[in-house]
Amino acid sequence: MVTPQEHQIEVSVHDTGTGIPAGHLSKLFRIDSKYSLPGTDQEKRSGLGLILSKEFVEKHDGKIWVESVPGTGSTFRFTLPL
């Protein structure tokens, strides 16, 4: 028997940047909630890339999420059906 998870691919991107506090993770993929911290080189971020990524992934019946530890880094993951 084939489970639905066997018909999808999961992609993950990990960084060793500044990380994101748990209380802010839910704001990352929302257009109505602005959240941004400077990067490791103090570069500015708009957050628009994550919003666009979420739209793309969900339009293709996938899921997107992030796991993060402040001071350690973040792992962004998404799934798409095969």
Secondary structure as the mmCIF struct_conf table of DSSP 4:
data_model
#
loop_
_struct_conf.conf_type_id
_struct_conf.id
_struct_conf.beg_label_comp_id
_struct_conf.beg_label_asym_id
_struct_conf.beg_label_seq_id
_struct_conf.end_label_comp_id
_struct_conf.end_label_asym_id
_struct_conf.end_label_seq_id
HELX_RH_3T_P HELX_RH_3T_P1 PRO A 4 HIS A 7
STRN STRN1 GLN A 8 ASP A 15
BEND BEND1 GLY A 17 THR A 18
HELX_RH_3T_P HELX_RH_3T_P2 ALA A 22 LYS A 27
TURN_TY1_P TURN_TY1_P1 LEU A 28 PHE A 29
TURN_TY1_P TURN_TY1_P2 ILE A 31 ASP A 32
BEND BEND2 SER A 33 SER A 33
TURN_TY1_P TURN_TY1_P3 THR A 40 ASP A 41
BEND BEND3 GLY A 47 GLY A 47
HELX_RH_AL_P HELX_RH_AL_P1 LEU A 48 LYS A 59
TURN_TY1_P TURN_TY1_P4 HIS A 60 ASP A 61
STRN STRN2 LYS A 63 VAL A 69
TURN_TY1_P TURN_TY1_P5 PRO A 70 THR A 72
STRN STRN3 GLY A 73 PRO A 81
#
